[in-house]
Amino acid sequence: VISISLVAIDLVLYPETWWCQWPIGMWAFVTAFPLIKSFVFRGQDLRTVIERRLHKMALREVERFDDDL
């Protein structure tokens, strides 16, 4: 979180040097991934989350197809 904050501050103060900050941003993302994953999945397993999202997408497609008829 601290690294992401530092990169954001650097991007605001020195936008011309954004390209030299990607290693810090990548490191921050990799180290924060378990926290991000726990927030997104909220204790559910990955397969259940993916199946639920695919089901929602399929329902949207069916509704769109019905509207076209």
GROMACS elastic network, one bead per residue, 0.5 to 0.9 nm:
[ bonds ]
;  ai    aj funct       b0    kb
    1     4     6  0.51776   500
    1     5     6  0.62109   500
    1     6     6  0.86841   500
    1    28     6  0.68191   500
    1    29     6  0.86434   500
    1    31     6  0.89634   500
    1    32     6  0.71585   500
    2     5     6  0.50391   500
    2     6     6  0.61929   500
    2     7     6  0.86638   500
    2    28     6  0.80490   500
    3     6     6  0.50430   500
    3     7     6  0.61719   500
    3     8     6  0.85466   500
    3    24     6  0.65373   500
    3    25     6  0.67362   500
    3    27     6  0.81206   500
    3    28     6  0.56163   500
    3    29     6  0.89258   500
    4     7     6  0.51206   500
    4     8     6  0.61217   500
    4     9     6  0.86118   500
    4    24     6  0.78103   500
    4    25     6  0.60258   500
    4    28     6  0.60505   500
    4    29     6  0.79060   500
    5     8     6  0.50577   500
    5     9     6  0.61516   500
    5    10     6  0.85468   500
    6     9     6  0.51038   500
    6    10     6  0.61014   500
    6    11     6  0.85594   500
    6    24     6  0.89249   500
    7    10     6  0.50133   500
    7    11     6  0.60842   500
    7    12     6  0.86619   500
    7    18     6  0.82300   500
    7    21     6  0.64738   500
    7    22     6  0.84128   500
    7    24     6  0.73214   500
    7    25     6  0.65785   500
    8    11     6  0.50535   500
    8    12     6  0.63182   500
    8    13     6  0.86909   500
    9    12     6  0.51802   500
    9    13     6  0.61331   500
    9    14     6  0.82738   500
   10    13     6  0.51324   500
   10    14     6  0.54625   500
   10    15     6  0.71094   500
   10    17     6  0.80145   500
   10    18     6  0.74949   500
   10    21     6  0.82429   500
   11    14     6  0.53871   500
   11    16     6  0.79249   500
   11    17     6  0.74106   500
   11    18     6  0.57897   500
   11    21     6  0.85789   500
   12    15     6  0.58783   500
   14    17     6  0.58507   500
   14    18     6  0.73106   500
   15    18     6  0.55843   500
   15    19     6  0.89863   500
   16    19     6  0.78501   500
   17    20     6  0.58395   500
   17    21     6  0.73462   500
   18    21     6  0.55315   500
   18    22     6  0.73370   500
   19    22     6  0.60340   500
   20    23     6  0.73902   500
   20    24     6  0.86589   500
   21    24     6  0.55621   500
   21    25     6  0.63627   500
   21    26     6  0.87439   500
   22    26     6  0.59132   500
   22    27     6  0.84326   500
   23    26     6  0.50699   500
   23    27     6  0.60775   500
   23    28     6  0.85198   500
   24    27     6  0.50745   500
   24    28     6  0.60884   500
   24    29     6  0.86089   500
   25    28     6  0.50242   500
   25    29     6  0.61728   500
   25    30     6  0.86442   500
   26    29     6  0.51025   500
   26    30     6  0.61812   500
   26    31     6  0.86047   500
   27    30     6  0.51534   500
   27    31     6  0.61113   500
   27    32     6  0.84362   500
   28    31     6  0.52468   500
   28    32     6  0.59484   500
   28    33     6  0.84145   500
   29    32     6  0.50934   500
   29    33     6  0.58650   500
   29    36     6  0.88114   500
   30    33     6  0.52037   500
   30    34     6  0.82391   500
   31    34     6  0.72622   500
   31    35     6  0.84545   500
   32    35     6  0.53884   500
   32    36     6  0.62223   500
   32    37     6  0.86258   500
   33    37     6  0.58771   500
   33    38     6  0.84674   500
   34    37     6  0.50240   500
   34    38     6  0.60920   500
   34    39     6  0.85888   500
   35    38     6  0.52163   500
   35    39     6  0.62637   500
   35    40     6  0.86963   500
   36    39     6  0.51745   500
   36    40     6  0.61474   500
   36    41     6  0.85552   500
   37    40     6  0.51676   500
   37    41     6  0.59006   500
   37    42     6  0.78343   500
   38    41     6  0.54025   500
   38    42     6  0.52429   500
   38    43     6  0.63848   500
   38    44     6  0.86437   500
   39    42     6  0.52786   500
   39    43     6  0.82691   500
   40    43     6  0.87263   500
   41    44     6  0.53602   500
   41    45     6  0.70629   500
   41    46     6  0.71384   500
   41    49     6  0.68522   500
   42    45     6  0.87159   500
   44    47     6  0.84303   500
   44    48     6  0.67786   500
   44    49     6  0.68461   500
   45    48     6  0.56417   500
   45    49     6  0.66045   500
   45    50     6  0.89459   500
   46    49     6  0.52378   500
   46    50     6  0.62022   500
   46    51     6  0.86068   500
   47    50     6  0.52066   500
   47    51     6  0.60719   500
   47    52     6  0.85533   500
   48    51     6  0.51564   500
   48    52     6  0.61022   500
   48    53     6  0.86373   500
   49    52     6  0.51969   500
   49    53     6  0.62565   500
   49    54     6  0.86599   500
   50    53     6  0.51826   500
   50    54     6  0.61139   500
   50    55     6  0.85051   500
   51    54     6  0.51462   500
   51    55     6  0.60571   500
   51    56     6  0.86541   500
   52    55     6  0.50679   500
   52    56     6  0.62772   500
   52    57     6  0.87194   500
   53    56     6  0.50948   500
   53    57     6  0.62459   500
   53    58     6  0.86412   500
   54    57     6  0.50282   500
   54    58     6  0.61381   500
   54    59     6  0.86192   500
   55    58     6  0.50671   500
   55    59     6  0.62021   500
   55    60     6  0.86866   500
   56    59     6  0.51062   500
   56    60     6  0.62931   500
   56    61     6  0.87512   500
   57    60     6  0.51378   500
   57    61     6  0.63438   500
   57    62     6  0.87779   500
   58    61     6  0.50823   500
   58    62     6  0.62596   500
   58    63     6  0.86648   500
   59    62     6  0.50840   500
   59    63     6  0.61814   500
   59    64     6  0.85663   500
   60    63     6  0.50991   500
   60    64     6  0.61086   500
   60    65     6  0.85582   500
   61    64     6  0.50259   500
   61    65     6  0.60868   500
   61    66     6  0.85750   500
   62    65     6  0.50192   500
   62    66     6  0.61320   500
   62    67     6  0.85970   500
   63    66     6  0.50420   500
   63    67     6  0.61778   500
   63    68     6  0.86929   500
   64    67     6  0.50808   500
   64    68     6  0.63309   500
   64    69     6  0.89125   500
   65    68     6  0.51414   500
   65    69     6  0.65825   500
   66    69     6  0.52816   500
